[in-house]
Amino acid sequence: MADPPHVGSPSGAGAFPGRGGAARGLDEREEAGSVASAAALRTRLHELLAPVVTAEGADLEDVSVSRAGSRSVVRVVVDREGGLDLDAVAAVSRAVDAVLDADEDVVPGAFVLEVSTPGVDRPLTEPRHWRRAVGRLVEARRHDGTKVRGRLLEAGEESGRLHEEATFERGRRRRAGGDVTLAYAEVARATVEVEFSRDADALDADGIDPDDDIATDTDEDTEDEASA
């Protein structure tokens, strides 16, 4: 849990009278300025907090600021190899809170600090994300639009190796399975898929279910015998 919210004067918002094209143009400029300001704040916070999080033995994955009534909500997402327990998250929270306390100009006024670890739906954008996903089912879309879906067997600095399961349609093999090497540079987006029923104890050393191909091949052979 983060320390109690900081107390300060909430920033006010001015109202601009007017209507028609001039008012719409002003609104558009305000919106563009707001987006640019939010991006600049996010960059500044990342530069400020990354060394602090690293000193606590973790990686800063994301930071954002939003408004909740008269207060700001600062959300910090951290992670590390092997994950973080509650004590580690609390230590990072205290360290981040101390830095924000020391520089009141970064997030002026009252704010609430939320420090958490990333969810499984986080995109895999860094080699460390891929390493932490080894053994999980991953779906990746390349820049050319093609997709790869398989269990991540290993992950290096520039590429990962996935095992794609064979796909079948009406008992016929539609696509053969096998290992695929995927360069991170060719990936437009990749995420870990949530699995609810898979028993990790049933996987072999490579993270593959040995019964997958046996079951599908048996189905295919049975149909071939029936049609002979």
Secondary structure, DSSP 8 states (H G I E B T S, - for coil): -----B-------------HHHHHHHHHHHHHHHHHHHHHHHHHHHHHHHHHHHHTT-EEEEEEEEEETTEEEEEEEEE-TT---HHHHHHHHHHHHHHHHH-TTTS-S-EEEEEE---TTS---SHHHHHHTTTSEEEEEETTS-EEEEEEEEE-SSEEEEEE--EEETTEEEE--EEEEEEGGGEEEEEE---SS--GGG--TTS--THHHHHHHHHHHHHHHHH-
